[in-house]
Amino acid sequence: MSDGPPLLLFHGWNGSSHNLGAWLPALEPHFEVLVPNLPGCAGVPPLLSRHTALAYAKWALDLLNERGLERVAVGGLCSGTAIALALAEVAPARVAALLLHTPFLRPELIRPLIRAQLALLVSPAGALWGPIRKSTTLSTLHRRLFAEGAQVEPEQLAHDQADLLIADARAGRELAADLLAVDRTAIVRGWRGPVGVLLADHDAFVDTPRTIVALTEAAPQTVVERFPGGHGWTPAYREHQHAALSRLGPLLRAAIA
C-alpha cells in the first residue's frame, strides 16, 4: 500500500471493486487507492433515492467526509466516469485530478448498439432485466453480443456474472437512464485541473475518436492514452492499460502533492 495521496475510483455499471483490480499495480506506487463498492452493487444496499451519477457523487462525498479526506484524485471506469465528473461538479475544491477510463461524456458518444440496449433497459420492457440477468446462459449471451464477452478472460467473465447476480436491478436501470439523459461536457469545460483519459481504439461502448475530440476541445489540458483493442479484458489489453496508467499516475499525483 502506498503512502501517497488518496485516489478514489468508481467501478462500472452493475460491477464491483473487482473491476479495477488490474489497475492497482500501476497506481498503488503513486496513490493510496480507494475502490468502494457502490450502493446497489456487490451486495451493498441501494440508495433510497434514484441512482443517478449525481446521487452517487453525493454518496461519495459523505464517504470522503467519513474518512476525513479533504482532497483526492478521482477516477472511474465507464459509467463510473459519470460519477467522477459529477463529484468534480458538486465538490470541485475536493477533487484535485480526474482519471477517466472509457468516459461516458454525453449520450450521442455512446455507440448506437449500446445506446439502444440502454434505452431498452429503461423502457417498460426493461423490467424483465431482473429475471433475465439471473440466467447464466442468457446473461453470458448478452455479454458476448453487446460487451465483447468473447474476448474476456474466463475468470473475469465468471466474476462479472457473479456481480450481475447480486446487483440491484432498480439501481442498474436508473443509472442507465441517467447515462442516456445527461450531457457532462460542461463539467469538463469548466474543469481546470489535470485530466487523464484511457481509451481503446475500438471500444464497444463509446466512439473513441469522437470522444477524444470532445474531451480535448472541452479541456485542452487533457492527456489521452489511446491503445489497441476493444472492450475485452484480454492479456494484451491489460498490458496496454497498465502502461497507460503507469504514465498517468505521476501526472495526476503531482496535482495533489
C-alpha positions as CSV (number, residue, x, y, z in Angstrom):
1,M,0.0,0.0,0.0
2,S,1.3,3.4,-1.0
3,D,1.7,6.3,1.5
4,G,0.8,8.6,-1.4
5,P,-2.3,10.9,-1.7
6,P,-5.7,9.3,-2.0
7,L,-7.2,8.3,-5.3
8,L,-11.0,7.4,-5.2
9,L,-12.1,5.1,-8.0
10,F,-15.6,4.2,-9.1
11,H,-16.3,0.8,-10.8
12,G,-18.5,0.3,-13.8
13,W,-22.2,-0.5,-14.2
14,N,-23.5,-3.4,-12.1
15,G,-19.9,-4.3,-11.2
16,S,-17.8,-4.2,-8.1
17,S,-14.3,-3.1,-6.9
18,H,-13.0,-6.3,-8.6
19,N,-13.4,-4.5,-12.0
20,L,-10.5,-2.3,-11.0
21,G,-8.1,-4.8,-9.5
22,A,-5.9,-4.8,-12.6
23,W,-5.4,-1.1,-12.1
24,L,-3.8,-1.3,-8.7
25,P,-0.2,-2.4,-9.6
26,A,0.2,0.7,-11.8
27,L,-1.5,3.1,-9.4
28,E,-0.5,2.0,-5.9
29,P,3.1,3.2,-6.3
30,H,1.7,6.7,-6.5
31,F,-1.6,6.7,-4.5
32,E,-3.5,5.2,-1.7
33,V,-6.2,3.8,-3.9
34,L,-9.8,3.5,-2.6
35,V,-12.2,1.4,-4.6
36,P,-15.6,1.2,-2.8
37,N,-18.4,-1.0,-3.9
38,L,-21.2,1.3,-5.0
39,P,-24.7,1.2,-3.5
40,G,-26.8,-1.3,-5.3
41,C,-23.8,-3.3,-6.4
42,A,-21.8,-6.2,-4.8
43,G,-24.4,-6.7,-2.1
44,V,-24.3,-3.1,-0.9
45,P,-27.8,-1.8,-0.1
46,P,-29.2,0.5,-2.8
47,L,-29.7,4.2,-2.3
48,L,-33.1,5.4,-1.1
49,S,-33.1,8.0,-3.9
50,R,-32.8,7.4,-7.7
51,H,-29.4,6.0,-8.7
52,T,-28.1,8.9,-10.8
53,A,-24.4,9.9,-11.1
54,L,-25.2,13.0,-9.0
55,A,-26.7,10.8,-6.3
56,Y,-23.7,8.6,-6.3
57,A,-21.4,11.6,-6.1
58,K,-23.2,12.9,-3.0
59,W,-22.8,9.4,-1.5
60,A,-19.1,9.5,-2.3
61,L,-18.8,13.0,-0.7
62,D,-20.2,11.6,2.5
63,L,-17.7,8.8,2.2
64,L,-14.8,11.3,1.9
65,N,-16.2,13.2,5.0
66,E,-16.4,9.9,7.0
67,R,-12.7,9.2,6.1
68,G,-11.5,12.7,6.8
69,L,-10.3,13.1,3.2
70,E,-10.2,16.7,2.2
71,R,-8.8,16.5,-1.3
72,V,-8.5,13.5,-3.6
73,A,-7.9,12.4,-7.2
74,V,-11.0,10.8,-8.6
75,G,-11.4,8.3,-11.4
76,G,-13.8,5.8,-12.9
77,L,-14.4,3.1,-15.4
78,C,-17.3,3.5,-18.0
79,S,-20.4,4.6,-16.0
80,G,-18.0,5.3,-13.1
81,T,-16.6,8.2,-15.1
82,A,-20.0,9.9,-14.9
83,I,-19.9,9.6,-11.1
84,A,-16.3,11.0,-11.1
85,L,-17.4,14.0,-13.2
86,A,-20.5,14.6,-11.0
87,L,-18.3,14.6,-7.9
88,A,-16.0,17.2,-9.6
89,E,-19.1,19.3,-10.3
90,V,-20.6,19.2,-6.8
91,A,-17.3,19.5,-4.9
92,P,-14.6,21.0,-7.1
93,A,-12.5,22.0,-4.2
94,R,-12.3,18.4,-3.0
95,V,-11.2,17.0,-6.4
96,A,-7.6,17.5,-7.5
97,A,-7.4,15.5,-10.7
98,L,-9.6,13.2,-12.9
99,L,-8.8,9.8,-14.3
100,L,-11.4,8.7,-16.8
101,H,-11.3,5.2,-18.4
102,T,-13.8,4.9,-21.3
103,P,-15.6,8.1,-20.4
104,F,-19.3,8.4,-20.8
105,L,-19.3,12.1,-21.7
106,R,-22.6,12.6,-23.4
107,P,-25.3,10.3,-24.8
108,E,-24.5,10.7,-28.5
109,L,-21.0,9.4,-28.0
110,I,-22.2,6.1,-26.7
111,R,-22.2,3.6,-29.6
112,P,-25.6,3.1,-31.2
113,L,-25.9,-0.6,-30.2
114,I,-25.2,0.1,-26.6
115,R,-27.4,3.2,-26.6
116,A,-30.3,1.0,-27.9
117,Q,-29.6,-1.6,-25.2
118,L,-29.7,1.1,-22.5
119,A,-32.9,2.5,-24.0
120,L,-34.5,-0.9,-23.9
121,L,-33.3,-1.4,-20.3
122,V,-35.0,1.8,-19.1
123,S,-38.2,1.1,-21.1
124,P,-41.2,-0.8,-19.5
125,A,-39.7,-3.9,-21.1
126,G,-36.6,-3.4,-19.0
127,A,-38.5,-4.7,-16.0
128,L,-37.6,-8.1,-17.4
129,W,-33.9,-7.4,-16.8
130,G,-34.2,-8.6,-13.2
131,P,-35.1,-12.3,-14.1
132,I,-33.0,-12.4,-17.3
133,R,-29.8,-11.5,-15.5
134,K,-30.2,-14.5,-13.2
135,S,-29.9,-16.8,-16.2
136,T,-26.3,-17.6,-16.7
137,T,-26.9,-18.7,-20.3
138,L,-28.9,-15.5,-21.3
139,S,-26.6,-13.1,-19.5
140,T,-23.5,-14.6,-21.0
141,L,-25.0,-14.5,-24.4
142,H,-25.8,-10.8,-23.7
143,R,-22.2,-10.1,-22.9
144,R,-20.9,-11.9,-26.0
145,L,-23.3,-9.9,-28.2
146,F,-23.0,-6.5,-26.6
147,A,-19.9,-6.3,-24.4
148,E,-17.2,-8.3,-26.2
149,G,-17.6,-11.1,-23.7
150,A,-15.9,-13.5,-26.2
151,Q,-12.7,-11.5,-25.6
152,V,-12.9,-11.5,-21.8
153,E,-10.8,-14.0,-19.8
154,P,-13.0,-16.8,-18.3
155,E,-12.1,-15.8,-14.7
156,Q,-13.1,-12.2,-15.3
157,L,-16.3,-13.2,-17.1
158,A,-17.3,-15.5,-14.2
159,H,-16.7,-12.7,-11.7
160,D,-18.7,-10.3,-13.8
161,Q,-21.6,-12.8,-13.9
162,A,-21.4,-13.1,-10.1
163,D,-21.5,-9.3,-9.7
164,L,-24.5,-9.2,-12.1
165,L,-26.5,-11.7,-10.0
166,I,-26.3,-9.7,-6.8
167,A,-26.6,-6.2,-8.3
168,D,-29.9,-4.3,-7.6
169,A,-32.0,-4.2,-10.8
170,R,-33.5,-0.8,-10.0
171,A,-30.1,0.7,-9.4
172,G,-28.9,-0.5,-12.8
173,R,-31.9,0.7,-14.7
174,E,-31.9,4.1,-13.0
175,L,-28.2,4.7,-13.7
176,A,-28.7,3.6,-17.3
177,A,-31.4,6.2,-17.7
178,D,-29.1,8.9,-16.3
179,L,-26.3,7.9,-18.8
180,L,-28.8,8.3,-21.7
181,A,-30.1,11.7,-20.5
182,V,-27.2,13.8,-19.2
183,D,-24.5,15.7,-21.2
184,R,-21.5,16.2,-18.9
185,T,-19.4,18.2,-21.4
186,A,-20.0,21.4,-19.5
187,I,-18.4,19.9,-16.4
188,V,-15.2,19.1,-18.4
189,R,-15.2,22.5,-20.0
190,G,-15.3,24.2,-16.6
191,W,-12.6,21.9,-15.1
192,R,-9.1,23.4,-14.8
193,G,-7.2,20.5,-13.2
194,P,-5.4,17.7,-14.9
195,V,-7.4,15.1,-16.7
196,G,-6.0,11.7,-17.7
197,V,-8.1,9.6,-20.2
198,L,-7.7,6.0,-21.3
199,L,-9.5,4.7,-24.4
200,A,-9.1,1.7,-26.6
201,D,-9.1,2.2,-30.3
202,H,-12.2,0.1,-31.0
203,D,-14.1,0.3,-27.7
204,A,-17.5,-1.3,-27.9
205,F,-19.2,1.2,-25.6
206,V,-18.1,4.7,-26.7
207,D,-17.0,6.2,-30.0
208,T,-13.3,6.6,-29.3
209,P,-12.3,9.2,-31.9
210,R,-15.3,11.4,-31.3
211,T,-14.9,11.2,-27.5
212,I,-11.2,12.2,-27.7
213,V,-12.2,15.3,-29.9
214,A,-15.0,16.2,-27.5
215,L,-12.7,15.9,-24.4
216,T,-9.7,17.8,-25.8
217,E,-11.9,20.6,-27.1
218,A,-13.6,21.0,-23.8
219,A,-10.4,20.6,-21.7
220,P,-7.2,21.2,-23.7
221,Q,-5.1,20.0,-20.8
222,T,-6.5,16.5,-21.2
223,V,-3.8,13.8,-21.6
224,V,-5.2,10.9,-23.6
225,E,-3.7,7.4,-23.5
226,R,-5.1,5.6,-26.6
227,F,-4.2,1.9,-27.1
228,P,-5.1,-1.0,-29.3
229,G,-8.1,-3.2,-28.5
230,G,-11.8,-3.2,-27.8
231,H,-13.7,-3.6,-24.5
232,G,-12.5,-7.1,-23.8
233,W,-10.1,-7.5,-20.9
234,T,-7.5,-9.7,-22.8
235,P,-3.9,-10.1,-21.6
236,A,-2.8,-7.7,-24.3
237,Y,-5.4,-5.1,-23.3
238,R,-4.3,-5.3,-19.7
239,E,-0.7,-4.8,-20.7
240,H,-1.5,-1.7,-22.6
241,Q,-3.8,-0.5,-19.8
242,H,-1.0,-1.0,-17.2
243,A,1.5,1.0,-19.3
244,A,-1.0,3.8,-19.8
245,L,-1.9,4.0,-16.1
246,S,1.8,3.9,-15.1
247,R,2.4,7.0,-17.3
248,L,-0.7,8.9,-16.0
249,G,-0.1,8.2,-12.3
250,P,2.7,10.6,-11.7
251,L,0.9,13.4,-13.7
252,L,-2.2,13.1,-11.5
253,R,-0.3,12.7,-8.3
254,A,1.5,16.0,-8.9
255,A,-1.8,17.8,-8.7
256,I,-2.1,16.8,-5.0
257,A,1.5,16.6,-3.8
